[in-house]
Amino acid sequence: MMYILQKPLITEKASERHEKNVYWFLVNIKAKKHEIKKEVEVLYKVKVSSINTMIYPVKKKNKYTKKGVISTRKSGYKKAIVQLVKGNVIDLYKT
């Protein structure tokens, strides 16, 4: 079983969008839009009107230390922006 929703994104920018029934989630990178929609509707008991997804690529970084240059990488992730039907609300702080 693949877990689709990993966690909701709670940032200042995302919190401003809650008034417009828009919620952001980090999701599994292999998840499709219809799978994300189904899981949000089942978990939060709301009706989803649209979903936008964005895939962020892996980022490579170099750290300069006394022992030399160390290469590290930040893993990639997928973000889903979920628009709910008017009148539906998700209380992320309660659930």
C-alpha positions as CSV (number, residue, x, y, z in Angstrom):
1,M,0.0,0.0,0.0
2,M,1.4,3.4,-1.0
3,Y,0.9,6.3,1.3
4,I,-0.1,9.3,-0.7
5,L,-0.4,12.2,1.7
6,Q,2.8,12.7,3.7
7,K,1.9,15.9,5.6
8,P,0.2,19.2,5.2
9,L,2.4,22.2,4.5
10,I,1.8,24.8,7.2
11,T,3.7,27.9,6.2
12,E,2.8,31.6,6.3
13,K,2.0,31.6,2.6
14,A,-0.1,28.4,2.8
15,S,-2.0,29.6,5.8
16,E,-3.1,32.7,4.0
17,R,-4.7,30.5,1.3
18,H,-6.9,28.6,3.8
19,E,-9.4,31.5,3.7
20,K,-9.9,30.7,0.0
21,N,-10.3,26.9,0.6
22,V,-6.8,26.1,-0.8
23,Y,-4.6,23.7,1.1
24,W,-1.1,22.5,0.4
25,F,0.2,19.0,1.1
26,L,3.5,17.1,0.6
27,V,2.6,13.9,-1.3
28,N,4.4,10.8,-2.5
29,I,6.4,11.7,-5.7
30,K,4.7,8.8,-7.6
31,A,1.1,9.8,-6.7
32,K,-1.3,10.8,-9.4
33,K,-3.9,13.6,-9.2
34,H,-6.9,11.3,-9.0
35,E,-5.2,9.3,-6.1
36,I,-4.5,12.5,-4.2
37,K,-8.1,13.7,-4.7
38,K,-9.5,10.4,-3.5
39,E,-7.4,10.3,-0.3
40,V,-8.1,13.9,0.6
41,E,-11.8,13.3,0.3
42,V,-11.7,10.1,2.4
43,L,-9.4,11.4,5.1
44,Y,-10.9,14.9,5.6
45,K,-14.5,14.2,4.4
46,V,-14.6,17.2,2.0
47,K,-15.2,17.6,-1.7
48,V,-12.2,18.6,-3.9
49,S,-12.8,20.8,-6.9
50,S,-9.3,20.9,-8.4
51,I,-5.7,19.8,-7.7
52,N,-2.4,21.3,-9.0
53,T,0.9,19.4,-8.4
54,M,4.5,20.5,-8.6
55,I,7.6,18.3,-8.5
56,Y,10.7,19.8,-7.0
57,P,14.0,18.2,-8.2
58,V,16.9,17.0,-6.2
59,K,19.3,19.8,-5.3
60,K,23.0,19.3,-4.9
61,K,25.0,21.4,-2.5
62,N,28.7,21.8,-1.6
63,K,29.9,22.4,1.9
64,Y,33.3,23.9,2.3
65,T,35.0,22.5,5.5
66,K,38.5,22.1,6.9
67,K,38.7,18.6,5.4
68,G,37.8,19.9,2.0
69,V,34.7,20.1,-0.1
70,I,31.8,17.8,0.9
71,S,29.0,17.2,-1.6
72,T,25.5,16.7,-0.3
73,R,22.1,16.5,-1.8
74,K,18.6,17.6,-0.7
75,S,16.0,15.1,-1.8
76,G,13.2,16.0,-4.3
77,Y,9.6,16.2,-3.3
78,K,6.1,16.7,-4.7
79,K,3.7,19.3,-3.5
80,A,-0.1,19.2,-4.2
81,I,-2.3,22.3,-4.0
82,V,-5.8,21.3,-3.3
83,Q,-8.8,23.5,-4.0
84,L,-12.0,22.6,-2.1
85,V,-15.6,23.2,-3.0
86,K,-17.1,26.3,-1.5
87,G,-18.3,25.6,2.0
88,N,-15.9,22.8,2.8
89,V,-13.1,23.4,5.4
90,I,-10.2,21.3,6.7
91,D,-9.1,22.1,10.2
92,L,-5.4,21.1,10.0
93,Y,-4.6,22.1,13.6
94,K,-7.3,19.9,15.0
95,T,-6.7,16.7,13.0
